[in-house]
Amino acid sequence: MSKVDDIKKCSGEFVLAINDTMNVLNGKWKLPIIGSLLFGKKRFRDFEHDIPKITPRMLSKELKELEINGILKRKVYDSTPVVVEYELTASGHMLRNVLDAMIDWGIEHRRITLGIQQST
C-alpha cells in the first residue's frame, strides 16, 4: 500500500491534502490560466486573449502566485522589447487530469441539473 493510499484512508490527511491543493488553485482565474497553458507556452497578451474579462493587474498577480507555487515558470528573453513567456512545470502539467475530471463532471452536472438529453 502506498503513502497516497494511506492518506486517502485518513480523513484528517485527506482534508489537509485538499486544503493544500485549494490553497494553490484558489481564485477565479488560476484554473483558466492553467487551462490556457495546457495548450503551450503563452505570453501575457495571449492570456488576455484566451481569458476574457481578466484585468492585467489580476493576471499579473495570479501568474506570480502560480510561479511561486511551482505551477508555472516564467522565462525572460534578453531582447528588445523584452519578451516574457510562461509555461507549465511538471507539477503544473499533472493538473491536466484534474481539469479533465472537472470538465467531465461539469458537463454531466449541467446535463443532470438542466435536464439536457445526451446526444447519441
N, C-alpha and C positions, 0 to 999 in steps of 0.2 A: 504494500500500500504506500502511495506517495504522500509527501507532505501536503500537497494540494488536496488530496482525498481526505486527509486528517482535518484540514481547515474546514472543508465543506461539511464535516460532521459536527463541528463545534459552533454553536450559534454565535458566541462571542467573537471568535476568529472570523467567522463568515461575515458578520456585520462590520468588523474592522476592515476587512478586505473591500467590502462595498464602499465604505466611507473613504478609503484611500483612493479608490477609482473615481468616486464622485468629486473628491477634492481636486483632482487633476482635470476632470472633464466638466466641472461645474461652470455654468454660464451659457447664455443664449447662443453664443457664436462659436464656441470651441468645436463642437461636433461638425457644424458646416465647414469650418476651416479644415479640419482633418479630412472630411469627406472630399473636399476640393483637392487636397494634396494627394489623395489616393490615386489621382489621375496623373500625377507627375509634379515636377518642380514648378513653383509659381513665384512670380514677382508680386509686389504689393498691388499694383494695378490689376493683375489677374484676379486676385481675391475680390477686389471691389467689383469686378465684372461678374464673377461667379456667385457672389453673395450680395444680392440687392439689399439696400437699406442699412448696411453696416457702415458706420461712420469711420473715417480714417483714424480718429483718436481711439475708438474702441478696437478696431482691427490691430492697431499698433500694440495696445495693451494686451490683447488676447495672444498675439504672436509672441510677445515677450514672456508671458506666463507659460505658454506651451514649450518654449525653448528652455526656460528654467526647469520645467518638469521633465525634460528629456524626450518630449514627444516629437519635436521637430528641431532641425538645425538650420542655422542661418549662415549663408556664405556671402561675403562681400568681395566683389571683384575690384581690383585696382584698375579702374578705367575712368574715363571722363565722358559723360557723367558716371558717377558711381552706380554700379549695378548690384542689387541685393536679391538673392534667390533663397527660397525656403524649400525644404524637403523633409519628409518624414524620416525619423530614425528607425532603427529596427523595432524598437518598442512601439513607435507610432504605427508602423505597418501591421503590428499584431492587433491593432484595433479594427482592422478590416472585418474580422469575424464578428466582433461586437456590433459594428454598424450594419453588417448584413443581417444579423439576427434582429436588430431593431427595425430594419426595413421590413423584413418578413412579418414581424409582429404588428407593425403599423398598418401594413396592407390588410392583414387578417382582422385586426381590431376595427379598422374602418369598415370593412365588409360586414362584419357582425353588427356593429353599432348602427350603421346606416342602412342595414338590410340590403346591401348590394349583392346581387347574384353573381356568382363566379362564372366567368365566361369559359366556354369549352372550346 
